[in-house]
Amino acid sequence: MEHIGGDVTTSTGSGTYFVNLGAGNAIESFTYNNWTNSDFEAWVVAVLGTAGYAACGFNSNPAMFYLAPNVTGYNNATYNTSWSDTVSGGCTNLVHFNSLSGPGSHS
C-alpha cells in the first residue's frame, strides 16, 4: 500500500482464512483488506485548487478501498482466482488498480 502522507487507516477485516472444498480435492483462501485515506485528495486540492476538487468529483469524503482476493487451488496443481474490489470517496476516480497473478509458493 503506497500513499501520500500519514493518515492511512488499515483494517484487515477478517484477515485470511482457508476452507477445504470437496473432501480435500481443493482449498480456497479468502483475504479481506480495507483502508481509508484523505491525504491524496488534500494534496490534489492544495496543488490544483478548485480544478483539483473537480477532478476528485467534488467529493470530500475520505477515499475508501476494499480488496477481497479469492484463490482456489486444486489437487491437480491448477487454480482459479477471483476478486471483489470496490472504492468510494474523493479522488478514487484517479486511483489505478492493477492485478497481477503468476507462479508463487507457500511455505
PAKOLDREN-6841 format. One record per residue (C-alpha): residue in three letters; x, y, z. Coordinates in steps of 0.001 Angstrom, whole numbers, plus 500000, padded with zeros to 6 digits. Example, Ala and Ser with C-alpha at 12.3 -4.5 7.8 and 13.67 -1.06 7.14 Angstrom:
<nodes>
ALA512300495500507800 SER513670498940507140 
</nodes>
This chain:
<nodes>
MET500000500000500000 GLU501511503293498922 HIS500147506636499928 ILE500986510295500324 GLY501142511473503911 GLY500313509531507006 ASP496580509234507555 VAL496046505749506108 THR493844503720508408 THR494040499997507754 SER491627497362508919 THR492419493814507873 GLY488763492842508192 SER488563489111508696 GLY492172488570507598 THR492991485442505634 TYR491289482142506141 PHE491216478822504312 VAL488355476463503507 ASN488758472839502383 LEU486473472014499467 GLY485334468676498091 ALA486761466265500666 GLY490309467539500297 ASN490245467976496490 ALA490635471745496741 ILE491420474513499197 GLU490088478046498932 SER491647481120500537 PHE489909484421501216 THR491683487626502184 TYR489942490884503037 ASN491672494209503469 ASN490256497705503586 TRP491636501133504311 THR490836504821504090 ASN492931507814503055 SER492226511544502758 ASP495814512794502243 PHE495809512264498480 GLU492698514400497978 ALA494079517080500312 TRP497260517188498216 VAL495355517335494889 VAL493137520175496152 ALA496085522060497694 VAL498073521906494456 LEU495263522321491893 GLY492646524241493894 THR489092524149492562 ALA490218522198489476 GLY491651519540491800 TYR488405519364493757 ALA486532518968490454 ALA488958516226489378 CYS488108514439492629 GLY484415514504491752 PHE483546517290494227 ASN483599514575496888 SER485255515452500204 ASN484664512030501809 PRO487834510063502621 ALA488835507585499933 MET487832504063500996 PHE489336500955499417 TYR488161497369499867 LEU490116494461498371 ALA488959490849498549 PRO491014488354496525 ASN489958484703496433 VAL492143481796495300 THR491023478192494888 GLY493794475607494478 TYR493053472085493269 ASN494944468867493935 ASN495848468614490220 ALA498069471737490581 THR495615474128488906 TYR493933477139490457 ASN491228479746489890 THR491269483344491070 SER488573485939491576 TRP488287489192493464 SER485848491815494606 ASP487455495252494778 THR485499498430495470 VAL486419502074496023 SER484426505097497133 GLY485044508650498285 GLY487009511603496995 CYS489662511157494276 THR489122507409493915 ASN488430508063490234 LEU492136508995489982 VAL493368505731491542 HIS494541502889489317 PHE494164499263490381 ASN496310496576488831 SER496010492836489259 LEU498977490531488829 SER498968486768489095 GLY501646484217488457 PRO503694481446489972 GLY504434481519493653 SER504949479333496657 HIS503527478854500098 SER505525477512502977 
</nodes>
